[in-house]
């Protein structure tokens, strides 16, 4: 099983590309649990919610891993929980980073916020490109610092799709 994570700031194409990957390569896709959580609770999240959100994300990921697909496509993982918690609340549950580091991911596709338009959806909260660039840089810094395999994905939608397909095809052939 190869595990691919799409990561990046909001509105950079993670969900769209995850669906594109699944349609092209097959496999199992795991969506972003926080969206489900927010739709169910119908309120803004708080620091107290972060552990519940992370546990939900891990449960969805673990359920997909038990299916042992050739390709597991994650729309996000705990790094987003960590960084959003720090961004919104200035703190983060201490167990999240060790839990993230204990898992194996074959490839992180790090999506740049540049050259694509931000689209509000009622849940997103960083319309300013500068904020999304800071978030992108925090993700990149964490991935590099922890020696996680990554490919940066930039460009317009067509270029992103091509870069993502190429990176995943290489991974599957390795």
C-alpha positions in Angstrom: 0.0 0.0 0.0 1.2 3.5 -1.0 -0.1 6.3 1.1 -0.3 9.8 -0.4 -1.2 12.9 1.5 -2.5 16.1 -0.1 -1.5 19.0 2.1 -1.5 22.7 1.8 -3.5 25.8 2.8 -7.2 26.0 2.2 -8.5 26.5 -1.3 -5.3 25.1 -2.9 -7.0 22.1 -4.5 -6.6 19.2 -2.0 -10.1 17.8 -2.2 -10.4 18.3 -6.0 -7.0 16.6 -6.6 -7.8 13.8 -4.2 -10.9 13.0 -6.2 -9.0 13.3 -9.5 -6.4 10.9 -8.2 -8.9 8.4 -7.1 -10.8 8.6 -10.4 -7.6 8.1 -12.4 -5.6 5.6 -10.2 -8.3 4.0 -8.1 -7.6 3.3 -4.5 -9.3 4.6 -1.4 -9.7 8.2 -0.5 -10.1 9.7 3.0 -11.7 13.1 3.2 -11.1 15.8 5.8 -12.8 15.0 9.0 -13.0 18.6 10.3 -15.5 19.4 7.6 -17.8 16.6 8.8 -17.2 17.7 12.4 -18.2 21.3 11.7 -21.2 20.3 9.7 -22.4 18.1 12.5 -21.8 20.6 15.3 -22.9 23.7 13.4 -20.6 26.0 15.4 -17.0 27.3 15.3 -14.4 25.0 16.7 -12.5 25.6 19.8 -9.2 24.4 21.2 -11.2 21.8 23.2 -12.4 20.3 19.9 -9.0 19.7 18.3 -8.4 16.3 20.0 -11.9 15.1 18.9 -11.2 16.3 15.4 -7.8 14.6 15.3 -9.2 11.3 16.7 -11.9 11.4 14.0 -9.4 12.0 11.3 -7.2 9.1 12.6 -10.3 6.8 12.8 -11.2 7.5 9.2 -7.6 7.0 8.1 -7.2 3.7 10.1 -10.5 2.3 8.7 -9.2 3.0 5.2 -5.8 1.5 6.0 -7.4 -1.8 7.2 -8.8 -2.2 3.6 -5.2 -2.4 2.4 -5.7 -0.6 -1.0 -2.8 -0.4 -3.4 -3.2 3.4 -3.1 -4.5 5.3 -0.1 -5.2 9.0 -0.8 -5.5 11.3 2.2 -7.2 14.7 1.6 -5.3 15.8 4.8 -3.7 14.4 7.9 -2.8 15.4 11.5 -0.4 18.1 10.3 -3.3 20.3 9.3 -4.9 19.7 12.8 -1.6 20.8 14.4 -1.1 23.9 12.3 -4.7 25.1 12.4 -4.8 24.6 16.2 -1.7 26.7 16.5 -2.9 29.3 14.0 -6.4 29.7 15.5 -5.8 29.1 19.2 -2.0 29.5 19.7 -1.8 26.0 21.2 -2.1 22.4 20.2 -2.7 19.1 22.1 0.8 17.7 22.8 -0.1 14.2 21.6 -0.8 15.2 18.0 2.8 15.5 16.7 4.1 12.2 18.1 0.9 10.5 16.8 1.7 12.0 13.3 5.3 11.0 13.4 4.4 7.4 14.4 2.7 6.9 11.0 4.2 6.2 7.6 3.3 8.3 4.6 5.0 7.6 1.3 4.5 11.0 -0.3 3.2 14.4 0.7 1.9 16.6 -2.2 2.3 20.1 -0.9 0.0 22.5 -2.7 0.9 26.1 -3.1 -1.8 28.7 -2.6 -0.4 30.8 -5.5 -1.8 31.0 -9.0 -5.2 29.6 -7.9 -8.1 31.7 -6.6 -9.4 31.4 -3.1 -13.0 30.3 -2.9 -15.0 30.8 0.2 -17.3 28.0 1.2 -18.6 29.1 4.7 -15.9 27.1 6.5 -12.7 28.7 5.1 -11.2 31.6 6.9 -8.0 32.7 5.1 -9.0 34.8 2.0 -5.7 36.7 2.1 -3.0 35.1 0.0 -0.3 36.3 2.5 -2.0 34.2 5.2 -2.1 31.2 3.0 1.5 31.6 2.0 2.5 31.6 5.7 0.5 28.5 6.3 2.1 26.8 3.2 5.6 27.7 4.5 4.7 26.3 8.0 3.7 23.0 6.4 6.8 22.9 4.2 9.1 23.7 7.2 7.5 20.9 9.3 7.8 18.3 6.4 11.4 19.2 5.7 12.4 19.3 9.4 10.9 15.9 9.9 12.4 14.5 6.6 9.0 13.6 5.1 8.9 12.8 1.4 7.3 15.7 -0.5 6.7 17.2 -3.9 5.7 20.8 -4.2 2.7 21.4 -6.5 2.3 24.8 -8.1 0.7 26.3 -11.1 -2.8 26.6 -12.4 -5.4 23.8 -12.1 -4.2 21.9 -15.2 -0.6 22.1 -14.2 -1.4 20.9 -10.6 -3.3 17.9 -12.0 -0.4 17.0 -14.3 2.2 17.4 -11.5 0.1 15.3 -9.0 -0.5 12.6 -11.6 3.1 12.4 -12.5 4.3 12.2 -8.8 1.8 9.5 -8.0 2.6 7.5 -11.1 6.3 7.5 -10.1 5.4 6.5 -6.6 3.3 3.5 -7.8 6.0 2.4 -10.2 8.7 2.5 -7.5 
